[in-house]
Amino acid sequence: MKKVKIYVTLRESVLDPQGSAVMGALHTMGYNEVADVRIGKYLELQVDDSERALDVIVKEMCEKLLTNTVIEDYRYDVEEAVSK
Amino acid sequence: MKKVKIYVTLRESVLDPQGSAVMGALHTMGYNEVADVRIGKYLELQVDDSERALDVIVKEMCEKLLTNTVIEDYRYDVEEAVSK
């Protein structure tokens, strides 16, 4: 079993109103050092070993369901899952 | 200027209905290898250098605004921001 960590971020050219709102709140709270905030998604998948190549199915899942590739970029890391 | 990457995840003991819904959708699409999905947030902050220690202000921002520490855990990485 593998643990796949997927990071989904808005593309550079896309406005991030949620990030702007959080930055405004941080400034109001006195954290004026913060120059930019961008908010994305973080997904952790546990994937059983199968005949299909992991890279192939992760890319398919990201492009078909997990991200909107028109406005979002994604990257992912794979690590061996620790059994509990 | 530093780039701070913050990963916010639900605590292990907290149910993740959004993750369950995504897992159901992936199974419907034929990705039966996926055994678990957990969904969290990913934040990228650009923070200007200041007199305050970065670790201190990042922890404060996370605990006061960015996360709900009752149900969420967070971790973060700091890297040197690349100027554009």
Backbone of each chain as nested JSON, in Angstrom:
{
  "chains": [
    {"id": "A", "residues": [
      {"number": 1, "name": "MET", "atoms": {"N": [0.835, -1.209, 0.0], "CA": [0.0, 0.0, 0.0], "C": [0.869, 1.257, 0.0]}},
      {"number": 2, "name": "LYS", "atoms": {"N": [0.445, 2.218, -0.772], "CA": [1.198, 3.467, -0.859], "C": [0.345, 4.629, -0.335]}},
      {"number": 3, "name": "LYS", "atoms": {"N": [1.039, 5.638, 0.185], "CA": [0.367, 6.869, 0.583], "C": [0.713, 7.936, -0.454]}},
      {"number": 4, "name": "VAL", "atoms": {"N": [-0.309, 8.505, -1.059], "CA": [-0.089, 9.519, -2.092], "C": [-0.55, 10.861, -1.527]}},
      {"number": 5, "name": "LYS", "atoms": {"N": [0.339, 11.833, -1.532], "CA": [0.004, 13.179, -1.059], "C": [-0.115, 14.091, -2.267]}},
      {"number": 6, "name": "ILE", "atoms": {"N": [-1.29, 14.657, -2.448], "CA": [-1.548, 15.495, -3.622], "C": [-1.749, 16.936, -3.165]}},
      {"number": 7, "name": "TYR", "atoms": {"N": [-1.037, 17.85, -3.817], "CA": [-1.136, 19.277, -3.51], "C": [-1.771, 19.963, -4.701]}},
      {"number": 8, "name": "VAL", "atoms": {"N": [-2.904, 20.601, -4.49], "CA": [-3.611, 21.275, -5.574], "C": [-3.548, 22.777, -5.304]}},
      {"number": 9, "name": "THR", "atoms": {"N": [-3.045, 23.526, -6.261], "CA": [-2.936, 24.979, -6.086], "C": [-3.594, 25.674, -7.267]}},
      {"number": 10, "name": "LEU", "atoms": {"N": [-4.09, 26.872, -7.024], "CA": [-4.598, 27.692, -8.119], "C": [-3.438, 28.114, -9.009]}},
      {"number": 11, "name": "ARG", "atoms": {"N": [-3.648, 28.17, -10.303], "CA": [-2.617, 28.671, -11.201], "C": [-2.269, 30.115, -10.849]}},
      {"number": 12, "name": "GLU", "atoms": {"N": [-1.022, 30.48, -11.129], "CA": [-0.518, 31.83, -10.828], "C": [-1.444, 32.936, -11.344]}},
      {"number": 13, "name": "SER", "atoms": {"N": [-1.981, 32.734, -12.536], "CA": [-2.746, 33.796, -13.191], "C": [-4.179, 33.912, -12.661]}},
      {"number": 14, "name": "VAL", "atoms": {"N": [-4.588, 32.987, -11.789], "CA": [-5.976, 32.971, -11.318], "C": [-6.067, 33.703, -9.977]}},
      {"number": 15, "name": "LEU", "atoms": {"N": [-7.014, 34.604, -9.868], "CA": [-7.235, 35.328, -8.611], "C": [-7.665, 34.375, -7.504]}},
      {"number": 16, "name": "ASP", "atoms": {"N": [-7.246, 34.661, -6.277], "CA": [-7.595, 33.809, -5.145], "C": [-8.301, 34.665, -4.083]}},
      {"number": 17, "name": "PRO", "atoms": {"N": [-9.607, 34.851, -4.209], "CA": [-10.319, 35.719, -3.262], "C": [-10.284, 35.184, -1.829]}},
      {"number": 18, "name": "GLN", "atoms": {"N": [-10.277, 33.86, -1.674], "CA": [-10.207, 33.286, -0.325], "C": [-8.852, 33.636, 0.321]}},
      {"number": 19, "name": "GLY", "atoms": {"N": [-7.789, 33.524, -0.476], "CA": [-6.462, 33.9, 0.021], "C": [-6.396, 35.377, 0.363]}},
      {"number": 20, "name": "SER", "atoms": {"N": [-7.004, 36.234, -0.475], "CA": [-6.994, 37.676, -0.196], "C": [-7.725, 37.986, 1.102]}},
      {"number": 21, "name": "ALA", "atoms": {"N": [-8.841, 37.29, 1.326], "CA": [-9.619, 37.514, 2.556], "C": [-8.807, 37.11, 3.783]}},
      {"number": 22, "name": "VAL", "atoms": {"N": [-8.119, 35.973, 3.683], "CA": [-7.296, 35.529, 4.817], "C": [-6.154, 36.508, 5.051]}},
      {"number": 23, "name": "MET", "atoms": {"N": [-5.545, 37.012, 3.961], "CA": [-4.456, 37.977, 4.134], "C": [-4.979, 39.243, 4.813]}},
      {"number": 24, "name": "GLY", "atoms": {"N": [-6.171, 39.709, 4.406], "CA": [-6.765, 40.881, 5.052], "C": [-6.965, 40.653, 6.542]}},
      {"number": 25, "name": "ALA", "atoms": {"N": [-7.447, 39.464, 6.891], "CA": [-7.667, 39.152, 8.308], "C": [-6.342, 39.129, 9.068]}},
      {"number": 26, "name": "LEU", "atoms": {"N": [-5.308, 38.559, 8.456], "CA": [-4.001, 38.505, 9.124], "C": [-3.437, 39.912, 9.334]}},
      {"number": 27, "name": "HIS", "atoms": {"N": [-3.631, 40.799, 8.342], "CA": [-3.168, 42.181, 8.505], "C": [-3.911, 42.867, 9.642]}},
      {"number": 28, "name": "THR", "atoms": {"N": [-5.238, 42.653, 9.695], "CA": [-6.046, 43.241, 10.772], "C": [-5.546, 42.764, 12.142]}},
      {"number": 29, "name": "MET", "atoms": {"N": [-5.064, 41.529, 12.184], "CA": [-4.571, 40.967, 13.441], "C": [-3.129, 41.402, 13.738]}},
      {"number": 30, "name": "GLY", "atoms": {"N": [-2.545, 42.193, 12.829], "CA": [-1.208, 42.728, 13.12], "C": [-0.062, 41.99, 12.452]}},
      {"number": 31, "name": "TYR", "atoms": {"N": [-0.386, 41.01, 11.621], "CA": [0.683, 40.267, 10.933], "C": [0.956, 40.918, 9.583]}},
      {"number": 32, "name": "ASN", "atoms": {"N": [1.565, 42.104, 9.65], "CA": [1.777, 42.859, 8.417], "C": [2.942, 42.335, 7.584]}},
      {"number": 33, "name": "GLU", "atoms": {"N": [3.678, 41.384, 8.132], "CA": [4.772, 40.757, 7.366], "C": [4.241, 39.913, 6.21]}},
      {"number": 34, "name": "VAL", "atoms": {"N": [2.982, 39.495, 6.311], "CA": [2.441, 38.577, 5.303], "C": [2.16, 39.345, 4.013]}},
      {"number": 35, "name": "ALA", "atoms": {"N": [2.861, 38.987, 2.949], "CA": [2.756, 39.724, 1.695], "C": [1.817, 39.055, 0.699]}},
      {"number": 36, "name": "ASP", "atoms": {"N": [1.566, 37.762, 0.877], "CA": [0.657, 37.071, -0.043], "C": [0.182, 35.775, 0.59]}},
      {"number": 37, "name": "VAL", "atoms": {"N": [-1.058, 35.415, 0.307], "CA": [-1.606, 34.138, 0.77], "C": [-2.302, 33.482, -0.408]}},
      {"number": 38, "name": "ARG", "atoms": {"N": [-1.985, 32.232, -0.662], "CA": [-2.691, 31.451, -1.685], "C": [-3.191, 30.185, -0.998]}},
      {"number": 39, "name": "ILE", "atoms": {"N": [-4.424, 29.824, -1.271], "CA": [-5.011, 28.675, -0.586], "C": [-5.335, 27.583, -1.591]}},
      {"number": 40, "name": "GLY", "atoms": {"N": [-4.916, 26.391, -1.262], "CA": [-5.185, 25.245, -2.132], "C": [-5.709, 24.069, -1.338]}},
      {"number": 41, "name": "LYS", "atoms": {"N": [-5.695, 22.907, -1.957], "CA": [-6.189, 21.697, -1.305], "C": [-5.033, 20.727, -1.114]}},
      {"number": 42, "name": "TYR", "atoms": {"N": [-5.173, 19.911, -0.093], "CA": [-4.172, 18.902, 0.203], "C": [-4.913, 17.586, 0.404]}},
      {"number": 43, "name": "LEU", "atoms": {"N": [-4.608, 16.573, -0.398], "CA": [-5.306, 15.292, -0.294], "C": [-4.315, 14.191, 0.051]}},
      {"number": 44, "name": "GLU", "atoms": {"N": [-4.715, 13.317, 0.956], "CA": [-3.924, 12.128, 1.263], "C": [-4.73, 10.911, 0.855]}},
      {"number": 45, "name": "LEU", "atoms": {"N": [-4.182, 10.115, -0.063], "CA": [-4.855, 8.89, -0.51], "C": [-4.051, 7.676, -0.067]}},
      {"number": 46, "name": "GLN", "atoms": {"N": [-4.734, 6.661, 0.427], "CA": [-4.109, 5.35, 0.646], "C": [-4.485, 4.513, -0.559]}},
      {"number": 47, "name": "VAL", "atoms": {"N": [-3.498, 4.022, -1.275], "CA": [-3.778, 3.287, -2.502], "C": [-3.182, 1.888, -2.392]}},
      {"number": 48, "name": "ASP", "atoms": {"N": [-4.038, 0.858, -2.558], "CA": [-3.559, -0.527, -2.534], "C": [-2.724, -0.803, -3.776]}},
      {"number": 49, "name": "ASP", "atoms": {"N": [-1.761, -1.7, -3.644], "CA": [-0.984, -2.112, -4.807], "C": [-1.903, -2.846, -5.772]}},
      {"number": 50, "name": "SER", "atoms": {"N": [-1.722, -2.6, -7.061], "CA": [-2.542, -3.29, -8.061], "C": [-1.698, -3.468, -9.306]}},
      {"number": 51, "name": "GLU", "atoms": {"N": [-2.305, -4.049, -10.334], "CA": [-1.55, -4.276, -11.568], "C": [-1.285, -2.974, -12.308]}},
      {"number": 52, "name": "ARG", "atoms": {"N": [-2.129, -1.968, -12.05], "CA": [-1.955, -0.71, -12.766], "C": [-0.827, 0.117, -12.15]}},
      {"number": 53, "name": "ALA", "atoms": {"N": [-0.119, 0.833, -12.991], "CA": [0.974, 1.668, -12.496], "C": [0.401, 2.822, -11.679]}},
      {"number": 54, "name": "LEU", "atoms": {"N": [0.99, 3.051, -10.502], "CA": [0.462, 4.073, -9.594], "C": [0.474, 5.46, -10.234]}},
      {"number": 55, "name": "ASP", "atoms": {"N": [1.593, 5.806, -10.889], "CA": [1.68, 7.138, -11.504], "C": [0.544, 7.381, -12.488]}},
      {"number": 56, "name": "VAL", "atoms": {"N": [0.225, 6.34, -13.256], "CA": [-0.823, 6.481, -14.269], "C": [-2.171, 6.734, -13.608]}},
      {"number": 57, "name": "ILE", "atoms": {"N": [-2.512, 5.942, -12.596], "CA": [-3.848, 6.128, -12.017], "C": [-3.935, 7.422, -11.204]}},
      {"number": 58, "name": "VAL", "atoms": {"N": [-2.838, 7.825, -10.567], "CA": [-2.896, 9.091, -9.816], "C": [-3.124, 10.256, -10.776]}},
      {"number": 59, "name": "LYS", "atoms": {"N": [-2.401, 10.261, -11.892], "CA": [-2.601, 11.342, -12.865], "C": [-4.023, 11.336, -13.413]}},
      {"number": 60, "name": "GLU", "atoms": {"N": [-4.538, 10.143, -13.718], "CA": [-5.918, 10.058, -14.221], "C": [-6.913, 10.591, -13.203]}},
      {"number": 61, "name": "MET", "atoms": {"N": [-6.761, 10.161, -11.956], "CA": [-7.702, 10.606, -10.916], "C": [-7.639, 12.12, -10.746]}},
      {"number": 62, "name": "CYS", "atoms": {"N": [-6.414, 12.674, -10.776], "CA": [-6.274, 14.13, -10.62], "C": [-6.951, 14.856, -11.769]}},
      {"number": 63, "name": "GLU", "atoms": {"N": [-6.749, 14.361, -12.975], "CA": [-7.241, 15.118, -14.126], "C": [-8.736, 14.915, -14.369]}},
      {"number": 64, "name": "LYS", "atoms": {"N": [-9.253, 13.748, -13.95], "CA": [-10.681, 13.504, -14.17], "C": [-11.552, 14.028, -13.039]}},
      {"number": 65, "name": "LEU", "atoms": {"N": [-11.067, 13.949, -11.815], "CA": [-11.947, 14.281, -10.686], "C": [-11.374, 15.287, -9.698]}},
      {"number": 66, "name": "LEU", "atoms": {"N": [-10.124, 15.085, -9.322], "CA": [-9.648, 15.799, -8.127], "C": [-9.28, 17.25, -8.378]}},
      {"number": 67, "name": "THR", "atoms": {"N": [-8.91, 17.58, -9.596], "CA": [-8.545, 18.973, -9.867], "C": [-9.28, 19.473, -11.097]}},
      {"number": 68, "name": "ASN", "atoms": {"N": [-9.344, 20.782, -11.199], "CA": [-9.856, 21.436, -12.396], "C": [-8.63, 22.006, -13.106]}},
      {"number": 69, "name": "THR", "atoms": {"N": [-8.186, 21.318, -14.132], "CA": [-6.888, 21.682, -14.725], "C": [-6.935, 23.007, -15.49]}},
      {"number": 70, "name": "VAL", "atoms": {"N": [-8.126, 23.547, -15.683], "CA": [-8.201, 24.866, -16.325], "C": [-7.656, 25.952, -15.381]}},
      {"number": 71, "name": "ILE", "atoms": {"N": [-7.982, 25.827, -14.1], "CA": [-7.558, 26.873, -13.148], "C": [-6.602, 26.37, -12.076]}},
      {"number": 72, "name": "GLU", "atoms": {"N": [-6.359, 25.056, -12.037], "CA": [-5.533, 24.528, -10.947], "C": [-4.348, 23.725, -11.471]}},
      {"number": 73, "name": "ASP", "atoms": {"N": [-3.266, 23.774, -10.725], "CA": [-2.115, 22.894, -10.944], "C": [-2.084, 21.862, -9.829]}},
      {"number": 74, "name": "TYR", "atoms": {"N": [-1.425, 20.754, -10.078], "CA": [-1.238, 19.796, -8.984], "C": [0.137, 19.167, -9.077]}},
      {"number": 75, "name": "ARG", "atoms": {"N": [0.595, 18.704, -7.9], "CA": [1.782, 17.861, -7.869], "C": [1.547, 16.828, -6.788]}},
      {"number": 76, "name": "TYR", "atoms": {"N": [2.311, 15.771, -6.797], "CA": [2.087, 14.741, -5.776], "C": [3.381, 14.035, -5.409]}},
      {"number": 77, "name": "ASP", "atoms": {"N": [3.388, 13.505, -4.183], "CA": [4.484, 12.676, -3.689], "C": [3.903, 11.312, -3.352]}},
      {"number": 78, "name": "VAL", "atoms": {"N": [4.72, 10.29, -3.519], "CA": [4.3, 8.945, -3.14], "C": [5.236, 8.449, -2.056]}},
      {"number": 79, "name": "GLU", "atoms": {"N": [4.667, 7.909, -0.992], "CA": [5.52, 7.257, -0.014], "C": [4.915, 5.928, 0.417]}},
      {"number": 80, "name": "GLU", "atoms": {"N": [5.76, 5.075, 0.945], "CA": [5.301, 3.769, 1.413], "C": [4.401, 4.006, 2.627]}},
      {"number": 81, "name": "ALA", "atoms": {"N": [3.205, 3.423, 2.612], "CA": [2.309, 3.616, 3.759], "C": [2.804, 2.771, 4.927]}},
      {"number": 82, "name": "VAL", "atoms": {"N": [2.728, 3.354, 6.117], "CA": [3.099, 2.616, 7.319], "C": [1.853, 1.879, 7.788]}},
      {"number": 83, "name": "SER", "atoms": {"N": [1.96, 0.571, 7.943], "CA": [0.766, -0.174, 8.377], "C": [0.542, 0.052, 9.863]}},
      {"number": 84, "name": "LYS", "atoms": {"N": [-0.728, 0.077, 10.237], "CA": [-1.068, 0.38, 11.635], "C": [-1.402, -0.879, 12.408]}}
    ]},
    {"id": "B", "residues": [
      {"number": 1, "name": "MET", "atoms": {"N": [12.643, 37.592, 2.193], "CA": [11.267, 37.067, 2.157], "C": [11.28, 35.538, 2.174]}},
      {"number": 2, "name": "LYS", "atoms": {"N": [10.374, 34.991, 2.941], "CA": [10.289, 33.537, 3.037], "C": [8.947, 33.048, 2.486]}},
      {"number": 3, "name": "LYS", "atoms": {"N": [8.978, 31.817, 1.966], "CA": [7.743, 31.166, 1.54], "C": [7.422, 30.094, 2.582]}},
      {"number": 4, "name": "VAL", "atoms": {"N": [6.24, 30.189, 3.153], "CA": [5.829, 29.227, 4.183], "C": [4.716, 28.363, 3.61]}},
      {"number": 5, "name": "LYS", "atoms": {"N": [4.915, 27.061, 3.62], "CA": [3.889, 26.132, 3.131], "C": [3.255, 25.451, 4.33]}},
      {"number": 6, "name": "ILE", "atoms": {"N": [1.955, 25.634, 4.477], "CA": [1.251, 25.097, 5.642], "C": [0.285, 23.999, 5.181]}},
      {"number": 7, "name": "TYR", "atoms": {"N": [0.363, 22.85, 5.834], "CA": [-0.509, 21.715, 5.515], "C": [-1.449, 21.511, 6.692]}},
      {"number": 8, "name": "VAL", "atoms": {"N": [-2.74, 21.612, 6.44], "CA": [-3.726, 21.457, 7.509], "C": [-4.512, 20.181, 7.234]}},
      {"number": 9, "name": "THR", "atoms": {"N": [-4.525, 19.279, 8.201], "CA": [-5.245, 18.011, 8.022], "C": [-6.206, 17.803, 9.182]}},
      {"number": 10, "name": "LEU", "atoms": {"N": [-7.278, 17.081, 8.913], "CA": [-8.178, 16.704, 9.998], "C": [-7.463, 15.708, 10.899]}},
      {"number": 11, "name": "ARG", "atoms": {"N": [-7.713, 15.801, 12.201], "CA": [-7.151, 14.807, 13.115], "C": [-7.667, 13.423, 12.759]}},
      {"number": 12, "name": "GLU", "atoms": {"N": [-6.834, 12.425, 13.064], "CA": [-7.152, 11.016, 12.765], "C": [-8.545, 10.614, 13.244]}},
      {"number": 13, "name": "SER", "atoms": {"N": [-8.91, 11.097, 14.419], "CA": [-10.149, 10.64, 15.048], "C": [-11.39, 11.336, 14.493]}},
      {"number": 14, "name": "VAL", "atoms": {"N": [-11.196, 12.329, 13.62], "CA": [-12.33, 13.101, 13.121], "C": [-12.788, 12.538, 11.767]}},
      {"number": 15, "name": "LEU", "atoms": {"N": [-14.077, 12.306, 11.634], "CA": [-14.637, 11.817, 10.368], "C": [-14.427, 12.851, 9.268]}},
      {"number": 16, "name": "ASP", "atoms": {"N": [-14.209, 12.381, 8.033], "CA": [-14.0, 13.276, 6.903], "C": [-15.029, 12.949, 5.81]}},
      {"number": 17, "name": "PRO", "atoms": {"N": [-16.232, 13.533, 5.918], "CA": [-17.285, 13.207, 4.947], "C": [-16.919, 13.611, 3.522]}},
      {"number": 18, "name": "GLN", "atoms": {"N": [-16.167, 14.718, 3.375], "CA": [-15.762, 15.137, 2.03], "C": [-14.82, 14.088, 1.421]}},
      {"number": 19, "name": "GLY", "atoms": {"N": [-13.898, 13.592, 2.238], "CA": [-12.997, 12.532, 1.766], "C": [-13.76, 11.265, 1.412]}},
      {"number": 20, "name": "SER", "atoms": {"N": [-14.756, 10.916, 2.223], "CA": [-15.552, 9.71, 1.942], "C": [-16.299, 9.853, 0.629]}},
      {"number": 21, "name": "ALA", "atoms": {"N": [-16.83, 11.048, 0.37], "CA": [-17.573, 11.288, -0.866], "C": [-16.646, 11.148, -2.076]}},
      {"number": 22, "name": "VAL", "atoms": {"N": [-15.44, 11.715, -1.951], "CA": [-14.48, 11.613, -3.059], "C": [-14.075, 10.157, -3.269]}},
      {"number": 23, "name": "MET", "atoms": {"N": [-13.882, 9.416, -2.18], "CA": [-13.513, 8.005, -2.331], "C": [-14.629, 7.24, -3.033]}},
      {"number": 24, "name": "GLY", "atoms": {"N": [-15.881, 7.517, -2.652], "CA": [-17.015, 6.873, -3.316], "C": [-17.013, 7.153, -4.806]}},
      {"number": 25, "name": "ALA", "atoms": {"N": [-16.75, 8.418, -5.169], "CA": [-16.729, 8.788, -6.582], "C": [-15.603, 8.062, -7.316]}},
      {"number": 26, "name": "LEU", "atoms": {"N": [-14.436, 7.967, -6.672], "CA": [-13.306, 7.275, -7.314], "C": [-13.625, 5.795, -7.514]}},
      {"number": 27, "name": "HIS", "atoms": {"N": [-14.302, 5.176, -6.538], "CA": [-14.678, 3.764, -6.697], "C": [-15.656, 3.609, -7.857]}},
      {"number": 28, "name": "THR", "atoms": {"N": [-16.628, 4.52, -7.941], "CA": [-17.604, 4.476, -9.038], "C": [-16.899, 4.579, -10.39]}},
      {"number": 29, "name": "MET", "atoms": {"N": [-15.803, 5.351, -10.413], "CA": [-15.061, 5.526, -11.659], "C": [-14.101, 4.361, -11.933]}},
      {"number": 30, "name": "GLY", "atoms": {"N": [-14.066, 3.374, -11.028], "CA": [-13.255, 2.18, -11.274], "C": [-11.904, 2.16, -10.58]}},
      {"number": 31, "name": "TYR", "atoms": {"N": [-11.641, 3.17, -9.735], "CA": [-10.358, 3.193, -9.016], "C": [-10.52, 2.504, -7.668]}},
      {"number": 32, "name": "ASN", "atoms": {"N": [-10.683, 1.18, -7.731], "CA": [-10.96, 0.452, -6.497], "C": [-9.719, 0.244, -5.635]}},
      {"number": 33, "name": "GLU", "atoms": {"N": [-8.568, 0.613, -6.165], "CA": [-7.323, 0.532, -5.369], "C": [-7.324, 1.522, -4.216]}},
      {"number": 34, "name": "VAL", "atoms": {"N": [-8.145, 2.584, -4.35], "CA": [-8.091, 3.656, -3.351], "C": [-8.787, 3.187, -2.073]}},
      {"number": 35, "name": "ALA", "atoms": {"N": [-8.015, 3.096, -0.989], "CA": [-8.546, 2.553, 0.251], "C": [-8.988, 3.642, 1.227]}},
      {"number": 36, "name": "ASP", "atoms": {"N": [-8.459, 4.837, 1.059], "CA": [-8.851, 5.922, 1.963], "C": [-8.502, 7.26, 1.321]}},
      {"number": 37, "name": "VAL", "atoms": {"N": [-9.338, 8.255, 1.58], "CA": [-9.065, 9.619, 1.12], "C": [-9.314, 10.561, 2.293]}},
      {"number": 38, "name": "ARG", "atoms": {"N": [-8.352, 11.427, 2.55], "CA": [-8.531, 12.483, 3.564], "C": [-8.23, 13.797, 2.873]}},
      {"number": 39, "name": "ILE", "atoms": {"N": [-9.058, 14.784, 3.109], "CA": [-8.884, 16.06, 2.433], "C": [-8.573, 17.158, 3.439]}},
      {"number": 40, "name": "GLY", "atoms": {"N": [-7.561, 17.92, 3.126], "CA": [-7.162, 19.022, 4.001], "C": [-6.927, 20.28, 3.206]}},
      {"number": 41, "name": "LYS", "atoms": {"N": [-6.28, 21.241, 3.841], "CA": [-5.997, 22.512, 3.176], "C": [-4.497, 22.67, 3.02]}},
      {"number": 42, "name": "TYR", "atoms": {"N": [-4.125, 23.427, 2.013], "CA": [-2.725, 23.71, 1.747], "C": [-2.609, 25.208, 1.542]}},
      {"number": 43, "name": "LEU", "atoms": {"N": [-1.806, 25.88, 2.334], "CA": [-1.666, 27.336, 2.224], "C": [-0.224, 27.7, 1.919]}},
      {"number": 44, "name": "GLU", "atoms": {"N": [-0.049, 28.634, 1.021], "CA": [1.275, 29.177, 0.742], "C": [1.285, 30.648, 1.13]}},
      {"number": 45, "name": "LEU", "atoms": {"N": [2.159, 31.004, 2.052], "CA": [2.273, 32.4, 2.495], "C": [3.63, 32.954, 2.085]}},
      {"number": 46, "name": "GLN", "atoms": {"N": [3.633, 34.17, 1.583], "CA": [4.883, 34.911, 1.385], "C": [5.009, 35.837, 2.578]}},
      {"number": 47, "name": "VAL", "atoms": {"N": [6.099, 35.697, 3.327], "CA": [6.251, 36.479, 4.549], "C": [7.534, 37.303, 4.465]}},
      {"number": 48, "name": "ASP", "atoms": {"N": [7.382, 38.62, 4.617], "CA": [8.548, 39.503, 4.616], "C": [9.375, 39.285, 5.882]}},
      {"number": 49, "name": "ASP", "atoms": {"N": [10.663, 39.5, 5.772], "CA": [11.526, 39.413, 6.952], "C": [11.159, 40.547, 7.905]}},
      {"number": 50, "name": "SER", "atoms": {"N": [11.127, 40.244, 9.199], "CA": [10.815, 41.284, 10.183], "C": [11.596, 40.974, 11.444]}},
      {"number": 51, "name": "GLU", "atoms": {"N": [11.383, 41.795, 12.457], "CA": [12.109, 41.572, 13.713], "C": [11.584, 40.359, 14.455]}},
      {"number": 52, "name": "ARG", "atoms": {"N": [10.331, 39.987, 14.172], "CA": [9.749, 38.85, 14.891], "C": [10.234, 37.531, 14.286]}},
      {"number": 53, "name": "ALA", "atoms": {"N": [10.409, 36.536, 15.127], "CA": [10.861, 35.224, 14.65], "C": [9.754, 34.58, 13.819]}},
      {"number": 54, "name": "LEU", "atoms": {"N": [10.141, 34.057, 12.669], "CA": [9.157, 33.496, 11.742], "C": [8.379, 32.342, 12.375]}},
      {"number": 55, "name": "ASP", "atoms": {"N": [9.097, 31.431, 13.054], "CA": [8.412, 30.277, 13.651], "C": [7.32, 30.718, 14.612]}},
      {"number": 56, "name": "VAL", "atoms": {"N": [7.619, 31.77, 15.37], "CA": [6.646, 32.241, 16.362], "C": [5.398, 32.786, 15.671]}},
      {"number": 57, "name": "ILE", "atoms": {"N": [5.593, 33.623, 14.653], "CA": [4.394, 34.216, 14.047], "C": [3.621, 33.182, 13.227]}},
      {"number": 58, "name": "VAL", "atoms": {"N": [4.311, 32.232, 12.605], "CA": [3.574, 31.211, 11.844], "C": [2.713, 30.375, 12.794]}},
      {"number": 59, "name": "LYS", "atoms": {"N": [3.286, 29.982, 13.928], "CA": [2.496, 29.203, 14.894], "C": [1.307, 30.009, 15.405]}},
      {"number": 60, "name": "GLU", "atoms": {"N": [1.528, 31.28, 15.705], "CA": [0.423, 32.122, 16.177], "C": [-0.682, 32.228, 15.127]}},
      {"number": 61, "name": "MET", "atoms": {"N": [-0.289, 32.501, 13.876], "CA": [-1.292, 32.642, 12.813], "C": [-2.069, 31.345, 12.64]}},
      {"number": 62, "name": "CYS", "atoms": {"N": [-1.372, 30.211, 12.693], "CA": [-2.062, 28.925, 12.531], "C": [-3.053, 28.706, 13.658]}},
      {"number": 63, "name": "GLU", "atoms": {"N": [-2.642, 29.011, 14.884], "CA": [-3.498, 28.672, 16.021], "C": [-4.625, 29.669, 16.238]}},
      {"number": 64, "name": "LYS", "atoms": {"N": [-4.397, 30.929, 15.812], "CA": [-5.446, 31.928, 16.002], "C": [-6.435, 31.975, 14.85]}},
      {"number": 65, "name": "LEU", "atoms": {"N": [-5.969, 31.741, 13.626], "CA": [-6.859, 31.954, 12.483], "C": [-6.922, 30.787, 11.495]}},
      {"number": 66, "name": "LEU", "atoms": {"N": [-5.758, 30.254, 11.139], "CA": [-5.733, 29.394, 9.949], "C": [-6.251, 27.983, 10.196]}},
      {"number": 67, "name": "THR", "atoms": {"N": [-6.157, 27.511, 11.429], "CA": [-6.628, 26.155, 11.695], "C": [-7.553, 26.153, 12.907]}},
      {"number": 68, "name": "ASN", "atoms": {"N": [-8.34, 25.097, 12.984], "CA": [-9.154, 24.848, 14.169], "C": [-8.479, 23.699, 14.904]}},
      {"number": 69, "name": "THR", "atoms": {"N": [-7.731, 24.03, 15.946], "CA": [-6.883, 23.003, 16.572], "C": [-7.681, 21.939, 17.335]}},
      {"number": 70, "name": "VAL", "atoms": {"N": [-8.968, 22.152, 17.486], "CA": [-9.785, 21.106, 18.12], "C": [-9.915, 19.905, 17.19]}},
      {"number": 71, "name": "ILE", "atoms": {"N": [-10.084, 20.173, 15.898], "CA": [-10.296, 19.067, 14.955], "C": [-9.197, 18.941, 13.899]}},
      {"number": 72, "name": "GLU", "atoms": {"N": [-8.271, 19.888, 13.875], "CA": [-7.251, 19.863, 12.815], "C": [-5.831, 19.872, 13.382]}},
      {"number": 73, "name": "ASP", "atoms": {"N": [-4.95, 19.23, 12.637], "CA": [-3.513, 19.319, 12.889], "C": [-2.89, 20.147, 11.785]}},
      {"number": 74, "name": "TYR", "atoms": {"N": [-1.719, 20.702, 12.057], "CA": [-1.013, 21.394, 10.98], "C": [0.478, 21.144, 11.098]}},
      {"number": 75, "name": "ARG", "atoms": {"N": [1.139, 21.271, 9.957], "CA": [2.6, 21.308, 9.94], "C": [3.001, 22.289, 8.861]}},
      {"number": 76, "name": "TYR", "atoms": {"N": [4.226, 22.751, 8.9], "CA": [4.636, 23.707, 7.891], "C": [6.109, 23.574, 7.552]}},
      {"number": 77, "name": "ASP", "atoms": {"N": [6.439, 24.003, 6.343], "CA": [7.826, 24.07, 5.866], "C": [8.115, 25.527, 5.534]}},
      {"number": 78, "name": "VAL", "atoms": {"N": [9.359, 25.913, 5.722], "CA": [9.776, 27.261, 5.338], "C": [10.851, 27.14, 4.274]}},
      {"number": 79, "name": "GLU", "atoms": {"N": [10.71, 27.905, 3.222], "CA": [11.799, 27.959, 2.252], "C": [12.044, 29.403, 1.83]}},
      {"number": 80, "name": "GLU", "atoms": {"N": [13.23, 29.643, 1.31], "CA": [13.591, 30.982, 0.835], "C": [12.731, 31.267, -0.391]}},
      {"number": 81, "name": "ALA", "atoms": {"N": [12.052, 32.415, -0.417], "CA": [11.221, 32.75, -1.584], "C": [12.118, 33.149, -2.747]}},
      {"number": 82, "name": "VAL", "atoms": {"N": [11.754, 32.705, -3.916], "CA": [12.491, 33.097, -5.109], "C": [11.884, 34.408, -5.608]}},
      {"number": 83, "name": "SER", "atoms": {"N": [12.688, 35.428, -5.759], "CA": [12.134, 36.707, -6.23], "C": [11.821, 36.61, -7.715]}},
      {"number": 84, "name": "LYS", "atoms": {"N": [10.755, 37.312, -8.09], "CA": [10.295, 37.213, -9.478], "C": [10.71, 38.442, -10.282]}}
    ]}
  ]
}
